Amino acid sequence: MVLTETEEILVICAGAVVLMALISNILKDYRSMTRDAKKEVAQREKDEAYVKELKRVIDKKNEELQRQIKEKDKA
């Protein structure tokens, strides 16, 4: 089967369109995955900061409680 010059140009154009659509979808997926990964990292950092603050508050309360227990035992 021999294609005419016009048919060859149409096949090349169609192939280029398909290739550009494929590359476009790949880039869109990559950007989406990158955005989701950044959100997860930001959320993880926020959660870690919250846990550290909570631990600090609990440790402080524990120290106060231990001090009160020692004072009560002395009295």
WOFEN-V357302 format. One line per field, one symbol per residue. ss: DSSP state (H for helix, E for strand, L for the rest). psi: psi as a letter, one per 40 degrees, with the letter a starting at -180 (. if undefined). burial: + if it has 24 or more other ideal C-beta (glycine too) atoms within 12 Angstrom, else -. Layout:
ss->???
psi->???
burial->???
This chain:
ss->LLLLHHHHHHHHHHHHHHHHHHHHHHHHHHHHHHHHHHHHHHHHHHHHHHHHHHHHHHHHHHHHHHHHHHHHHHL
psi->hhiidddddddddddddddddddddddddddddddddddddddddddddddddddddddddddddddddddddd.
burial->---------------------------------------------------------------------------
